[in-house]
Structures are given as structure tokens and as C-alpha cells.
Amino acid sequence: MKALEFSTTVKNNQIQIPKKIQSQFNPTLEKKIKVIVLMNETDNNDDFNYKQVAKTHFLNGYADADDVYDTIDNE
């Protein structure tokens, strides 16, 4: 497999391929390609969603008997 790397934008759920990269494709042939998308973490809220899910699962395992640890005095 040949790798081509470029930065671009997604517009209307379509990846814009720069013209200099388009020249790497033969327009008369249909070619299957593999696409890997890397996005800046600030562009999505996956980290927030992950934290919310982790918090929910953690608190689901919290029993009333566990509250004894919330009142331990530091002597």
C-alpha cells in the first residue's frame, strides 16, 4: 500500500482531497482506498463523553456501605 498524507477539511460530511493529491489517482480507474481520519481532540467531545461514562459506571458500583470511607478523620 502507498501512503499519502495531507491536511484538509470536512465539508458536508465529505473529505476534501487537495488537487495535488488528486493527481495521484487515475481518473479512468476505480480504486479502493483505506482512509484513516485523525482529528484534533478539541474538535470533538469524546473525552468529555468518556469521562461521563466512566463516572457513571464508577458510581454504579458505589454502595451505601462505602460511605464509611467518606468520614475518615485524619489524626
N, C-alpha and C positions, 0 to 999 in steps of 0.2 A: 504494500500500500504506500502511496505517496502522500505526504502531509503538506498541507498548505495552511499557513497561519495568517490571520488578518483580524483587525478590529472593525466592527461595523455596528449598525443599529438594527433593531427590530421595529418594523412599522407595519401596522395592520396584521400582526402575527406572521409577518414574512421577514425572513433574514435577507438583508440587502447584501448582495455579493459585489464587491468592488470590480470595476471594469478590468483592472489589471489581473485579477484572479479569474474573471470570466474567460479571458483569453487562453487559460489553461484547459478549457473544455472544448471538445469538438462539437459545434452546434448541430451537426448532422447525426450524431450518435446519442442514443440514450445511455446514460451511465449511472450506475448505482454508486452512491457515496455514503460514507458514515459521517455524521455530524456530532460533535461534542460541543456543548454550549457552556461557557464559563461566564458567570455574571458576578459583578461586584456584590458583596454581601449587603451593602447599604441599599441596593436596588430592590431588595425583597425583604419580607419579614419572616423568613424561615427560622431565623434564630429566635425571634420572639415566640413563634408557634412552638418550637422545640421546648423552650423554657416553660411555656404554659402547660404543655402535655406532661413534661417531667414533674412539674409541681403538682398537677392533678393526681398523677399516679403515686407520687410520694405521699400526699395527704390521704389518699385512699387506704394506704397501709398504716396510717396513724390511728392507734386505738386509744380509747379513753384512759386506759391504764398507763399509757405513755406520758400522761401529763405530770407524773411524779418527777420527771426529769426537767420540767419547766420551772420547778420551785426549789431546786438545789441551791443552798446557801454556800457561798464561798467563804470559808473560815480562815 
